[in-house]
């Protein structure tokens, strides 16, 4: 997709973080943008701050009915959707799998994986029917899609699912002869200061954990960076607006994988494949700093 001006973009999880940066970038290209987010106050503030042709719609992506209502609003107001960004995401505490609770998976996979599926189900049939060029951009993570971290098993498994879903989706869109394509967006380039660090603020009460977790299993961005600094690590922080501009260029290029430093993942994936081919687990404890 080369031309953005006058076209319509929908961004879920767009009231903050990466989603907000994407919405801002699309507006800068002259697009009409619909931001969907579960946090009404943040959604209103972001729309007021960004200005331009932007609309906010309170949406719970884990609820297919809520996403269908979003699609109805978009097509009633604009008659089209050209870029659908399934970006909303949440995370769970870092735990051994046997210490997780069913609600950890119900919540994280309901939002991260269900949110992508619901977005595709609600929007893509209408996008295909329009006959117009379009793109479904699904936000995954290197933690899952490329090299999962064992202690982030709930989050990493959800992001791995999104990567595979997107591969299947793009193959289907091409195989059916549509004018749509799908792409995986891996936010990258450094540490990301986003709301993913504090997503428990939006965790529904009915999906709350029964057992509390320790302070080292849930942390803020600031606390994590301070801990890393004390341990002697200076971790780079990626500017979110620059990341969004990189994503726009990836869309223009027609890239299926949009990721800063994408060229470095070949060695990682080759090593994983070699270990799996030898019958070995590709995740090593020393990579987690646990031994």
WODAHU-V433166 format. One record per residue. N is the residue number from 1. D_CENTER is the distance of its C-alpha to the mean C-alpha in Angstrom with 1 decimal. Layout:
# WODAHU-V433166
n: <N | N>
d_center: <D_CENTER | D_CENTER>
This chain:
# WODAHU-V433166
n: <1 | 2 | 3 | 4 | 5 | 6 | 7 | 8 | 9 | 10 | 11 | 12 | 13 | 14 | 15 | 16 | 17 | 18 | 19 | 20 | 21 | 22 | 23 | 24 | 25 | 26 | 27 | 28 | 29 | 30 | 31 | 32 | 33 | 34 | 35 | 36 | 37 | 38 | 39 | 40 | 41 | 42 | 43 | 44 | 45 | 46 | 47 | 48 | 49 | 50 | 51 | 52 | 53 | 54 | 55 | 56 | 57 | 58 | 59 | 60 | 61 | 62 | 63 | 64 | 65 | 66 | 67 | 68 | 69 | 70 | 71 | 72 | 73 | 74 | 75 | 76 | 77 | 78 | 79 | 80 | 81 | 82 | 83 | 84 | 85 | 86 | 87 | 88 | 89 | 90 | 91 | 92 | 93 | 94 | 95 | 96 | 97 | 98 | 99 | 100 | 101 | 102 | 103 | 104 | 105 | 106 | 107 | 108 | 109 | 110 | 111 | 112 | 113 | 114 | 115 | 116 | 117 | 118 | 119 | 120 | 121 | 122 | 123 | 124 | 125 | 126 | 127 | 128 | 129 | 130 | 131 | 132 | 133 | 134 | 135 | 136 | 137 | 138 | 139 | 140 | 141 | 142 | 143 | 144 | 145 | 146 | 147 | 148 | 149 | 150 | 151 | 152 | 153 | 154 | 155 | 156 | 157 | 158 | 159 | 160 | 161 | 162 | 163 | 164 | 165 | 166 | 167 | 168 | 169 | 170 | 171 | 172 | 173 | 174 | 175 | 176 | 177 | 178 | 179 | 180 | 181 | 182 | 183 | 184 | 185 | 186 | 187 | 188 | 189 | 190 | 191 | 192 | 193 | 194 | 195 | 196 | 197 | 198 | 199 | 200 | 201 | 202 | 203 | 204 | 205 | 206 | 207 | 208 | 209 | 210 | 211 | 212 | 213 | 214 | 215 | 216 | 217 | 218 | 219 | 220 | 221 | 222 | 223 | 224 | 225 | 226 | 227 | 228 | 229 | 230 | 231 | 232 | 233 | 234 | 235 | 236 | 237 | 238 | 239 | 240 | 241 | 242 | 243 | 244 | 245 | 246 | 247 | 248 | 249 | 250 | 251 | 252 | 253 | 254 | 255 | 256 | 257 | 258 | 259 | 260 | 261 | 262 | 263 | 264 | 265 | 266 | 267 | 268 | 269 | 270 | 271 | 272 | 273 | 274 | 275 | 276 | 277 | 278 | 279 | 280 | 281 | 282 | 283 | 284 | 285 | 286 | 287 | 288 | 289 | 290 | 291>
d_center: <20.4 | 22.6 | 23.4 | 21.1 | 23.9 | 24.6 | 21.6 | 19.1 | 15.4 | 13.3 | 10.1 | 8.8 | 8.3 | 10.4 | 13.1 | 12.1 | 10.4 | 8.2 | 8.2 | 11.9 | 12.5 | 11.2 | 13.5 | 16.2 | 16.2 | 16.5 | 19.3 | 20.9 | 21.3 | 23.1 | 20.6 | 20.6 | 17.4 | 16.4 | 14.1 | 13.2 | 12.8 | 14.6 | 16.4 | 19.3 | 20.9 | 17.9 | 17.2 | 20.9 | 21.1 | 18.3 | 19.8 | 23.2 | 22.2 | 20.6 | 23.4 | 23.9 | 23.1 | 20.2 | 20.1 | 18.3 | 18.0 | 17.6 | 15.4 | 14.5 | 12.0 | 13.6 | 16.8 | 17.4 | 20.2 | 18.2 | 15.9 | 19.2 | 20.6 | 17.9 | 18.6 | 22.3 | 22.0 | 20.3 | 22.9 | 25.8 | 25.2 | 24.2 | 25.2 | 22.2 | 18.5 | 18.1 | 14.4 | 11.9 | 8.3 | 6.4 | 3.8 | 5.5 | 5.5 | 8.9 | 11.1 | 14.7 | 17.7 | 18.5 | 21.2 | 23.3 | 22.4 | 25.8 | 25.1 | 22.1 | 22.8 | 22.0 | 20.2 | 17.7 | 16.5 | 17.2 | 15.0 | 11.9 | 12.1 | 13.1 | 10.1 | 7.3 | 9.6 | 11.9 | 9.7 | 8.8 | 12.5 | 13.8 | 12.3 | 13.9 | 17.0 | 17.6 | 17.0 | 17.7 | 21.4 | 22.2 | 20.5 | 22.6 | 25.7 | 25.6 | 26.3 | 24.4 | 22.1 | 18.4 | 15.0 | 11.9 | 8.9 | 6.1 | 2.9 | 4.8 | 7.1 | 10.8 | 11.5 | 11.8 | 11.3 | 14.2 | 16.0 | 15.2 | 16.9 | 19.3 | 19.2 | 15.5 | 16.4 | 14.6 | 11.1 | 11.8 | 13.2 | 10.2 | 8.1 | 11.3 | 11.7 | 8.6 | 10.2 | 13.5 | 12.8 | 11.8 | 14.9 | 16.9 | 15.8 | 16.7 | 19.9 | 20.8 | 20.3 | 22.5 | 24.9 | 25.5 | 26.4 | 23.9 | 23.0 | 19.3 | 17.1 | 13.6 | 11.6 | 8.9 | 7.3 | 7.7 | 7.9 | 11.5 | 15.1 | 15.7 | 14.8 | 12.3 | 14.0 | 11.4 | 11.8 | 10.0 | 13.5 | 15.2 | 13.2 | 16.4 | 17.7 | 16.1 | 17.0 | 19.6 | 23.1 | 23.7 | 20.9 | 22.1 | 23.2 | 26.9 | 27.4 | 26.4 | 24.8 | 26.2 | 25.3 | 24.2 | 21.5 | 19.7 | 19.8 | 18.8 | 17.6 | 21.2 | 22.8 | 20.8 | 21.8 | 25.3 | 25.6 | 24.5 | 27.1 | 29.8 | 29.2 | 29.7 | 26.3 | 25.3 | 21.6 | 20.3 | 17.8 | 15.7 | 16.4 | 13.3 | 15.5 | 16.5 | 13.1 | 12.5 | 16.0 | 15.2 | 12.5 | 15.2 | 17.7 | 15.7 | 15.6 | 19.3 | 20.0 | 18.7 | 16.6 | 14.8 | 13.1 | 12.0 | 12.4 | 15.0 | 17.6 | 16.8 | 20.5 | 20.6 | 18.6 | 21.6 | 23.7 | 21.2 | 20.7 | 24.4 | 25.3 | 23.1 | 24.8 | 28.2 | 27.9 | 26.8 | 29.7 | 32.0 | 30.9 | 29.3 | 26.2 | 24.0 | 22.8 | 25.5 | 26.2 | 27.2 | 23.7 | 22.8 | 25.9 | 27.3 | 30.7>
